[in-house]
């Protein structure tokens, strides 16, 4: 176990040093972007053991981890022993394996906080760009690590895209009159979700373009032969809209779907 720990620590130190080579600075502190995510030994929120990892956005390599446990087998054994000088000595001498108190749900937040707080001293990294999922708790815990609002969060487009599908499916399950043929089916939700992802990826940094493309995607998916609605779709041969692609090539558009 100690060998594994030493090897992983050396690997993470080398990963951090690699960033200094990529982004050399005079003070040898690199401002970088990291992706933070957590995992647990068991599914759900009952796990006593978890791990949070920080990966470099530049290299994809792990630069730090925080392993947490709210369980210590020795402490559990001591709690069942009758109180005596022997048990108290045993308790005082043992090395506790528990380094976290609280619910498993909070492990990711606590782990991220610990990693950010030691990033400069331990790794020479100023993790000013935080890439995470939609959970804002992690950002709140680290955003002032290097000064007020010194950490900026960036969201994974894939997570955003999946949330759109999840929200639509939840809406459909709550409103039975919205599901069924000609309504909000799973296949239709998949199409909307995919087009939403395309809209976001093709308009990074362009809010008005993103808004237009999201609306265009909805109209595109509800279009039909009788009522084509592709006026707001991107034009040109490289458009994701088959209708606009056909027009740009001088061909007659062929509606592929019946719409809603």
Secondary structure as GFF3:
##gff-version 3
##sequence-region A 1 260
A	DSSP	alpha_helix	2	22	.	.	.	ID=ss1
A	DSSP	beta_strand	30	40	.	.	.	ID=ss2
A	DSSP	beta_strand	49	56	.	.	.	ID=ss3
A	DSSP	beta_strand	62	69	.	.	.	ID=ss4
A	DSSP	alpha_helix	73	79	.	.	.	ID=ss5
A	DSSP	alpha_helix	85	93	.	.	.	ID=ss6
A	DSSP	three_ten_helix	104	106	.	.	.	ID=ss7
A	DSSP	alpha_helix	107	117	.	.	.	ID=ss8
A	DSSP	pi_helix	119	123	.	.	.	ID=ss9
A	DSSP	beta_strand	125	132	.	.	.	ID=ss10
A	DSSP	alpha_helix	137	142	.	.	.	ID=ss11
A	DSSP	beta_strand	152	155	.	.	.	ID=ss12
A	DSSP	alpha_helix	157	174	.	.	.	ID=ss13
A	DSSP	three_ten_helix	176	178	.	.	.	ID=ss14
A	DSSP	alpha_helix	186	201	.	.	.	ID=ss15
A	DSSP	alpha_helix	207	222	.	.	.	ID=ss16
A	DSSP	alpha_helix	242	248	.	.	.	ID=ss17
###
